[in-house]
Amino acid sequence: MRPTDRPALAIVLSLIALILFDAMGLVIKHLSTTYSAAELSAWRNLFGIFPVLIALMMSRKWHAAGRSIRIRQWRLGLSRGFVVTLAQLCYYLSLGRMEFATASTITYANALFVTALTVLLLGERVGWVRWGAVTIGFVGVVLVMRPGSAAFSTDALLPLFAALLYALVTVQARTIDDDVPSPLVNLYSSVAALIGAFFLALGFGGFTPVHSAADMGWIVAMGAFGGTAVLLLVVSYRMTEPSNLAPFSYFGIPLAFVLGWLFFDETPWDALFPGALLIATGGLMIVWRERRRARAAQHF
């Protein structure tokens, strides 16, 4: 552990970020009856850009580097944002069409896709433990989606595709130069996501006039929730090792279930279990293996 590490505070901040992400999802589901997923994505990115700028201003690494906003791999930075645009579109569509907890739970396949993509795109060697974890997790995804049953809907593919795209964004980040501050990378992605979402919204029929001041308040809150959650994650990941935070992200599964029940009277217990447990188990096995590898590397 580094002398400047503050793991307890980092965990608290990451859990708050998790709550804010779910709050954003609740607002999206609430507004999706009136506004399209592409519109909501554009609004979210517009109002979410301000916390991104705050994170950059807080970055000591960025200030030490001369506060330049130019990066060598700017095309890669922007391309991540366009991938985020598509991921948001899929996820926001799923929130409008599916039960909140079910859509949220399927996106936790993200960690499983990251492992697979590091092999395909980065050539990383993955042992039997992590492949076993991926297999267990995807069995859980299949149980939640229930293909072939009367309850299956192709809408369930939307959060799964979103998870794949978010995983691609994560793997792309690993190829960006180490000397580039993370908030600067996030700024490039956020700007590109905003531009991409704006044109998607135009392509899907344009923007619906905001119906009321209350709707405008929810739209602003949606962007603030999402942007602040990203800001808190950036801060928390600077305070401790990522492997210390990853296990706590799976609190999002029961949290999404409770929130869906409280706000939308949804109780998809039969759809989620035991599949959700297998998804979490697969993800936690990957976290455990990554921590073992990191500790082993420290001894060399």
N, C-alpha and C positions, 0 to 999 in steps of 0.2 A: 504493500500500500504506500502511495506517495504521501509525504508529510502534509500536503494540502488537501488530501482526500477528505470528504465529508459524506460518507456513505449513507448515514441515517437521514440527513437532510435531502440527499439526492433521491432516496427512495420515496420520501414524502412528496417531493416535487413531482416525481414521475407518476405517483398515484393521483395527484391533483390533475396532472395532464390527462390521465386516463379518464377521469370523471368529466373533464372539459370536452374531450373527444366524443364521449357518449352524449353529453349535453348537446353538442353540435349535431350529432346524428338524430337526436330527438326533434330538434328544430327543423332539420331537413325533412324528416318524415311528416311533421306537422304542416310544413309549407308545400309539400309535394302534391297536394291535391289542387293547388292553385298555380304553381309555377313549375316549369320543367326542370329536370335534373341539370341540363346544360346551363340554364339561367342561374340556378342555385350555386352551381360550381363557379360561375363568373362572379357572382356576388361574394361568395365565400373568399375567393382569391383577392378580390378588390379590398375588402375590409381586413383580410388576414395579412396584407402586406405590411401593415404598420408594426405589429409585433416582430415581424421578420427584420425590419429596419432597426428596431430597438435592440434585437439580439446582435446585430452587426455592430452597432454603436458600443455595445458592452464588451465586445471581443478584444481582449488585450493583444491577442496574436495579430489581429487586423491592424490595430493601432501601431504595434511594433514594426509591422511590415510597411508602414508608410501610408496606410489607409487608401491604398489603390483598389479600385473595383475591377481592374483588368486581370483576367486569368488566362493562362496559356491554353487551357482546354475549354474555351468558352463554348464551343459547339456542343461538347459533351454536357456542360452545365445546362445549356438551354434544352438539349434533347431530353434530359431528365424531367424537365418541367412539362414538356409535351406528353411524356408518358404518364406523368401525374394527372394531367387533364383527362386522359382516357380512363385512368383508374378511378378518378372521382366520378366521372360520368357513369361508369358501371356500378359503383357502390351506391351512389345517390339514387340511381334507378331502382336498385334492389331494395333500398329503404322504403321507397314509395310503393313497392309491389309485394313485399314480404313482411313477415313478422320481424320486429326490430331485433330481437335476440337471435333469431335464426340467421338473418343476414350478417349480423355482427360476428357471430361465432364462426361462420364459414371463412371470413376474412382472416381468421387466425391461422389459416393454412399458409400465411405469408412466410413464417419461419421455415416451413417445409420446402417451399419453393426456393427460398434463398439458398438452402443447402444444395438443391439440385442444380440451380443456375451457376453456383460457384464452380461446379464440376464442368458444366457445358461451356461457360464463358471465360472462366479464369483458369481452367485446367487444374483446379485444386483436387488433391487426393482425399477421398472420403472413405473412412473405414466402415466396417460392418455395423458398428454401434449407431452411427448417424444414419446409414441407410435403413437400418431397422427402425429407427425413430421416424424417418420419413414414411416408411411403410405403415407403421402404426397410426401415424397422424392422418394419412390419406384414407385408411380404413374408417377412421372417425368421420372424415369429410363425407365419404360415401354413405355412412349410416345417417348423417344429418340430412343429406340431399335426398336419399332414398330413391335412386333411379329405378325405374321399372315398376314402382308402386303407384297406386292411384293418387297418392299424395304428392308425387313428384311433379315439379314444374320447371320448365326451362329457365324461369327467372332465377333459380338457384345457381345457374351458371354465372350470373352477373357478379355476385360477391366473390366467387371463385376466381373469375378472370381479373377482378380488381386486386385480389391477393397476389396473383401472378405478376401483375404490372407493378404493384408496390414493391414486390421482391426484386423485380428488375431494377427499379430505382435504387434500392439498397445496394445491389451488386455493382451498379454503375458508379456509385459513390466510392467504392473501394479502388476504382481505377483512376481517380482524380489525384493529382499530386498532393503529397502529404503536407507540403508547406502552405497549402491554400486553407484559410480558416473555414471551418464548417459553416458559420453563419453567412459567409460570402457565397459558398456553394448553394446554400439554401435560398439566398436572394436571387441568384440566376434561375433556379428552378421555379421560384414563386412568380417571378416576372413572366417567364415563359408559360407557366400554367395559367396565369391571368390572361395573356394574349390568346392562348389556345382555347380557353373556355369561352372567351368573348366571341371568337369566330364560330365555335361550335353552337353557341346559343343563337347566333344569327342564322346559321345553317339549319337549325331545328325550328325555325319560325320566328325568330326575333325575341325581344323582351316583352313580357307582359307588364302593363302598367301596374305599379304597386297599388294595391287596393285600399290600403288604410295605413294610418300612422302606426298601428299595432304591428302590421306586417313589416313595415320598415324597421321597427324596433327589433323584431325577430331576425330579420335579415342581417342587421348590424351585429346582433348578439351572436348569430351563427359564425360570422367571420371572426369576431373577437374571440369566441370560444376556441375555434380551430387554430387561429394564429397564436393565441396565448399558450395553448397546449404545446405547439411546436417550440415556442420560446422556452417554456419550462423544461421540455425534453433536452433542448440544447444546453441549458444551464446545468441540468442534472447529470448529463453525460460528461460534462467538464469536471464534475465533482468526484466521480468514481468510475470504476471499470464498467463497461457495458454489461458484462456477465453478472454483475451484482444487481442490475436493474431488470434484466430480461425476465426472471421468474415472476416478478410482481405484475408483469403485463397481463398474465392470465387471470388476474382478478377481474378483468374486463368481461369475461364470459358470464359469471354469476351476476355481475353488476348489470350487464345488458338485460339479463332475464328479469331482474327486479324492476328495472326502469321500464321495460316494455309492459310489465304487469301493472305498474303504478299509473303510467300515463296513457296506455292504449288498451288496458285490460286484456293483454295477450299472455297466455300461459302455454307455450309450445313445449311442454315437458317431454311428451312422447317423441317429438321431433329432435330434441337436443340430446337426450341421454339414451344410451351411453356414448354416443358419437362425440359429444363435446369433451367428455373425459379423455377419450383417446387422442383427440386433437391436442389437448393440453399436455397429455403424457408425452406425445411425440415431440412437441416443442420443448418441454422441460428436459427431455433426454438430450436434445441437441445442445441446450444451454449447459447441462452438466458436462457433456463431452468437451465443449469449447473451453470451459473452465479448467478441466483436467489438462488439456493441451497447453493452455496459457501458463499454468503452473509448472508444467514440465519444461516449457521453453525458458522459464526464468532460472532454471538450475543449470543451464548451459552457458 
